Amino acid sequence: MAGKVLRGDLSEWKGLEKVKNYKKIFALAKNLLHPHREKQERLMSRIKELRELSSIASEAGMHSMYQSLNKEANELFMEYLVLCFLDGMSFLLPHAVILWLLSIKFSTLALPVSLPWVGNQIGIIVLYPLCAVAFYAGRGYYRKRCPQIRMSST
């Protein structure tokens, strides 16, 4: 059994169901945090297509078609920006809720050492954003450095 797992044959591995469940949970979380990503990708491909058509119309001297294609591309771009804003808000909302809940329970945290300008207590409103930024920066750095460890999305 261990030899099959080492060779990459995971069909008989008992933990395979857990991995599949974790992948489903991560996909659900990704859809909740970025609900408009697919529509954004479709809009961006359509905008690129319209830009190419408008450059062809400009080269051919069809100014009215060029203007109408540019107008449609700009409208689609505005829709794309709205979807980006909504995705950003849906990404930030859980952080705001977590920060709110933490600030109810813990207004400050006592540090074991005294820091200059801060003292030995630090507010959760300062600590949580620092930890969140460090987490996302570390995750991005880790993904760049170790792409072979990342699991496939299938």
URUR-V786036 format. One line per field, one symbol per residue. ss: DSSP state (2 for helix, 1 for strand, 0 for the rest). A space follows every 50 residues. Layout:
BEGIN
ss = ???
END
This chain:
BEGIN
ss = 02222220000000022222222222222222200022222222222222 22222222220022222222222222222222222222222222222222 22222001111111100011111222222222222222222222200000 0000
END
